Amino acid sequence: MNKQKFGFVLLACLLSSGAAFADDHHDGAEGMQHMHEGGMPPMFGQFDKNNDGRISRDEAREGADRMFTETDTNKDGFISKEEMQAHHKAMREKHMGMMQEKWKAADKDGDGALSRAEVEAGNMPMLARNFDKLDKNKDGKLTPDEIRDGMPKHPKH
């Protein structure tokens, strides 16, 4: 496979692997979602350097090269299964940290749960859309457990 084709295969894998980043380590809030708000995979923003809402061929090449360099930790010019797993774990942890911070910022009363008003004020449209379905005990608040239980389960890789 030539370098250009490999780059695009890598890009496609990385952009479509948002589920791998969120995985089954759902410890908070929007991290339960496998896509960021607006339906974009977590990696999209890292490739869309000019923030125009789309990825050009040049941005794709640059992003794939950057991701390859970051993932190839031993710098041997290859990405091993272990390096890919370690990269996904690091990305999951980074993503979860960001999502936990978003949850904490939205939880204005500090009770560890989010009311509908907190979800809406926290700009969490995916949670807002699914609020009633996720609020299993119908107490008007979402807990991390309710969100975790309400999300589709994905098999481990």
KEROPA-146869 format. One record per residue (C-alpha): residue number from 0; residue in three letters; x, y, z. Coordinates in steps of 0.1 Angstrom, whole numbers. Layout:
N
<lumfi i="NUM" aa="Ala" east="X" north="Y" up="Z"/>
...
***
This chain:
157
<lumfi i="0" aa="Met" east="0" north="0" up="0"/>
<lumfi i="1" aa="Asn" east="15" north="34" up="-9"/>
<lumfi i="2" aa="Lys" east="20" north="61" up="16"/>
<lumfi i="3" aa="Gln" east="-9" north="82" up="5"/>
<lumfi i="4" aa="Lys" east="-34" north="53" up="6"/>
<lumfi i="5" aa="Phe" east="-20" north="43" up="40"/>
<lumfi i="6" aa="Gly" east="-25" north="78" up="53"/>
<lumfi i="7" aa="Phe" east="-61" north="79" up="42"/>
<lumfi i="8" aa="Val" east="-68" north="44" up="56"/>
<lumfi i="9" aa="Leu" east="-52" north="56" up="89"/>
<lumfi i="10" aa="Leu" east="-73" north="88" up="88"/>
<lumfi i="11" aa="Ala" east="-105" north="69" up="82"/>
<lumfi i="12" aa="Cys" east="-97" north="45" up="111"/>
<lumfi i="13" aa="Leu" east="-89" north="73" up="135"/>
<lumfi i="14" aa="Leu" east="-119" north="94" up="126"/>
<lumfi i="15" aa="Ser" east="-143" north="65" up="128"/>
<lumfi i="16" aa="Ser" east="-129" north="52" up="160"/>
<lumfi i="17" aa="Gly" east="-146" north="77" up="183"/>
<lumfi i="18" aa="Ala" east="-162" north="47" up="199"/>
<lumfi i="19" aa="Ala" east="-128" north="33" up="207"/>
<lumfi i="20" aa="Phe" east="-119" north="65" up="225"/>
<lumfi i="21" aa="Ala" east="-150" north="66" up="246"/>
<lumfi i="22" aa="Asp" east="-150" north="27" up="249"/>
<lumfi i="23" aa="Asp" east="-165" north="13" up="280"/>
<lumfi i="24" aa="His" east="-147" north="36" up="304"/>
<lumfi i="25" aa="His" east="-177" north="59" up="308"/>
<lumfi i="26" aa="Asp" east="-171" north="77" up="341"/>
<lumfi i="27" aa="Gly" east="-189" north="109" up="333"/>
<lumfi i="28" aa="Ala" east="-213" north="129" up="313"/>
<lumfi i="29" aa="Glu" east="-211" north="134" up="276"/>
<lumfi i="30" aa="Gly" east="-182" north="109" up="276"/>
<lumfi i="31" aa="Met" east="-209" north="83" up="273"/>
<lumfi i="32" aa="Gln" east="-215" north="97" up="238"/>
<lumfi i="33" aa="His" east="-193" north="83" up="211"/>
<lumfi i="34" aa="Met" east="-196" north="115" up="191"/>
<lumfi i="35" aa="His" east="-190" north="150" up="202"/>
<lumfi i="36" aa="Glu" east="-219" north="174" up="201"/>
<lumfi i="37" aa="Gly" east="-230" north="181" up="166"/>
<lumfi i="38" aa="Gly" east="-224" north="144" up="156"/>
<lumfi i="39" aa="Met" east="-187" north="148" up="149"/>
<lumfi i="40" aa="Pro" east="-162" north="121" up="158"/>
<lumfi i="41" aa="Pro" east="-137" north="133" up="185"/>
<lumfi i="42" aa="Met" east="-108" north="135" up="161"/>
<lumfi i="43" aa="Phe" east="-126" north="157" up="135"/>
<lumfi i="44" aa="Gly" east="-115" north="190" up="152"/>
<lumfi i="45" aa="Gln" east="-79" north="179" up="153"/>
<lumfi i="46" aa="Phe" east="-79" north="174" up="115"/>
<lumfi i="47" aa="Asp" east="-100" north="205" up="106"/>
<lumfi i="48" aa="Lys" east="-72" north="230" up="112"/>
<lumfi i="49" aa="Asn" east="-89" north="260" up="96"/>
<lumfi i="50" aa="Asn" east="-122" north="252" up="114"/>
<lumfi i="51" aa="Asp" east="-143" north="254" up="82"/>
<lumfi i="52" aa="Gly" east="-163" north="223" up="92"/>
<lumfi i="53" aa="Arg" east="-146" north="200" up="66"/>
<lumfi i="54" aa="Ile" east="-113" north="183" up="61"/>
<lumfi i="55" aa="Ser" east="-93" north="190" up="30"/>
<lumfi i="56" aa="Arg" east="-70" north="165" up="14"/>
<lumfi i="57" aa="Asp" east="-40" north="185" up="27"/>
<lumfi i="58" aa="Glu" east="-55" north="186" up="63"/>
<lumfi i="59" aa="Ala" east="-61" north="149" up="60"/>
<lumfi i="60" aa="Arg" east="-25" north="142" up="50"/>
<lumfi i="61" aa="Glu" east="-12" north="165" up="77"/>
<lumfi i="62" aa="Gly" east="-34" north="150" up="103"/>
<lumfi i="63" aa="Ala" east="-26" north="114" up="94"/>
<lumfi i="64" aa="Asp" east="11" north="121" up="94"/>
<lumfi i="65" aa="Arg" east="8" north="138" up="128"/>
<lumfi i="66" aa="Met" east="-13" north="109" up="142"/>
<lumfi i="67" aa="Phe" east="12" north="84" up="128"/>
<lumfi i="68" aa="Thr" east="41" north="102" up="144"/>
<lumfi i="69" aa="Glu" east="23" north="105" up="178"/>
<lumfi i="70" aa="Thr" east="13" north="68" up="177"/>
<lumfi i="71" aa="Asp" east="47" north="54" up="166"/>
<lumfi i="72" aa="Thr" east="62" north="59" up="200"/>
<lumfi i="73" aa="Asn" east="93" north="39" up="194"/>
<lumfi i="74" aa="Lys" east="99" north="58" up="161"/>
<lumfi i="75" aa="Asp" east="106" north="26" up="140"/>
<lumfi i="76" aa="Gly" east="83" north="37" up="112"/>
<lumfi i="77" aa="Phe" east="56" north="12" up="120"/>
<lumfi i="78" aa="Ile" east="26" north="12" up="144"/>
<lumfi i="79" aa="Ser" east="23" north="-20" up="164"/>
<lumfi i="80" aa="Lys" east="-9" north="-32" up="179"/>
<lumfi i="81" aa="Glu" east="5" north="-23" up="213"/>
<lumfi i="82" aa="Glu" east="13" north="13" up="202"/>
<lumfi i="83" aa="Met" east="-22" north="17" up="187"/>
<lumfi i="84" aa="Gln" east="-38" north="3" up="219"/>
<lumfi i="85" aa="Ala" east="-17" north="27" up="240"/>
<lumfi i="86" aa="His" east="-26" north="56" up="218"/>
<lumfi i="87" aa="His" east="-63" north="48" up="220"/>
<lumfi i="88" aa="Lys" east="-60" north="45" up="258"/>
<lumfi i="89" aa="Ala" east="-43" north="79" up="260"/>
<lumfi i="90" aa="Met" east="-70" north="95" up="238"/>
<lumfi i="91" aa="Arg" east="-98" north="79" up="258"/>
<lumfi i="92" aa="Glu" east="-83" north="93" up="290"/>
<lumfi i="93" aa="Lys" east="-79" north="127" up="275"/>
<lumfi i="94" aa="His" east="-115" north="126" up="262"/>
<lumfi i="95" aa="Met" east="-129" north="114" up="295"/>
<lumfi i="96" aa="Gly" east="-111" north="142" up="313"/>
<lumfi i="97" aa="Met" east="-126" north="168" up="290"/>
<lumfi i="98" aa="Met" east="-161" north="153" up="294"/>
<lumfi i="99" aa="Gln" east="-158" north="151" up="332"/>
<lumfi i="100" aa="Glu" east="-148" north="188" up="332"/>
<lumfi i="101" aa="Lys" east="-178" north="196" up="310"/>
<lumfi i="102" aa="Trp" east="-201" north="177" up="334"/>
<lumfi i="103" aa="Lys" east="-186" north="194" up="364"/>
<lumfi i="104" aa="Ala" east="-191" north="229" up="348"/>
<lumfi i="105" aa="Ala" east="-227" north="221" up="339"/>
<lumfi i="106" aa="Asp" east="-235" north="207" up="374"/>
<lumfi i="107" aa="Lys" east="-242" north="241" up="389"/>
<lumfi i="108" aa="Asp" east="-257" north="228" up="422"/>
<lumfi i="109" aa="Gly" east="-229" north="203" up="426"/>
<lumfi i="110" aa="Asp" east="-251" north="174" up="433"/>
<lumfi i="111" aa="Gly" east="-234" north="151" up="409"/>
<lumfi i="112" aa="Ala" east="-264" north="149" up="386"/>
<lumfi i="113" aa="Leu" east="-277" north="171" up="358"/>
<lumfi i="114" aa="Ser" east="-312" north="186" up="356"/>
<lumfi i="115" aa="Arg" east="-327" north="193" up="323"/>
<lumfi i="116" aa="Ala" east="-320" north="230" up="328"/>
<lumfi i="117" aa="Glu" east="-283" north="222" up="336"/>
<lumfi i="118" aa="Val" east="-281" north="201" up="305"/>
<lumfi i="119" aa="Glu" east="-295" north="228" up="283"/>
<lumfi i="120" aa="Ala" east="-274" north="256" up="299"/>
<lumfi i="121" aa="Gly" east="-244" north="234" up="295"/>
<lumfi i="122" aa="Asn" east="-249" north="232" up="258"/>
<lumfi i="123" aa="Met" east="-253" north="194" up="257"/>
<lumfi i="124" aa="Pro" east="-279" north="189" up="229"/>
<lumfi i="125" aa="Met" east="-274" north="151" up="227"/>
<lumfi i="126" aa="Leu" east="-283" north="147" up="264"/>
<lumfi i="127" aa="Ala" east="-311" north="172" up="260"/>
<lumfi i="128" aa="Arg" east="-326" north="153" up="231"/>
<lumfi i="129" aa="Asn" east="-324" north="120" up="250"/>
<lumfi i="130" aa="Phe" east="-331" north="133" up="285"/>
<lumfi i="131" aa="Asp" east="-365" north="116" up="291"/>
<lumfi i="132" aa="Lys" east="-352" north="83" up="277"/>
<lumfi i="133" aa="Leu" east="-321" north="84" up="299"/>
<lumfi i="134" aa="Asp" east="-338" north="95" up="331"/>
<lumfi i="135" aa="Lys" east="-348" north="60" up="341"/>
<lumfi i="136" aa="Asn" east="-361" north="68" up="376"/>
<lumfi i="137" aa="Lys" east="-380" north="99" up="362"/>
<lumfi i="138" aa="Asp" east="-366" north="122" up="390"/>
<lumfi i="139" aa="Gly" east="-358" north="150" up="365"/>
<lumfi i="140" aa="Lys" east="-320" north="145" up="368"/>
<lumfi i="141" aa="Leu" east="-294" north="125" up="349"/>
<lumfi i="142" aa="Thr" east="-267" north="106" up="368"/>
<lumfi i="143" aa="Pro" east="-236" north="92" up="352"/>
<lumfi i="144" aa="Asp" east="-250" north="57" up="359"/>
<lumfi i="145" aa="Glu" east="-282" north="65" up="341"/>
<lumfi i="146" aa="Ile" east="-263" north="77" up="311"/>
<lumfi i="147" aa="Arg" east="-239" north="48" up="311"/>
<lumfi i="148" aa="Asp" east="-269" north="23" up="313"/>
<lumfi i="149" aa="Gly" east="-287" north="42" up="285"/>
<lumfi i="150" aa="Met" east="-259" north="40" up="260"/>
<lumfi i="151" aa="Pro" east="-254" north="12" up="236"/>
<lumfi i="152" aa="Lys" east="-229" north="-14" up="246"/>
<lumfi i="153" aa="His" east="-199" north="-20" up="224"/>
<lumfi i="154" aa="Pro" east="-178" north="-51" up="225"/>
<lumfi i="155" aa="Lys" east="-142" north="-48" up="236"/>
<lumfi i="156" aa="His" east="-117" north="-50" up="208"/>
***
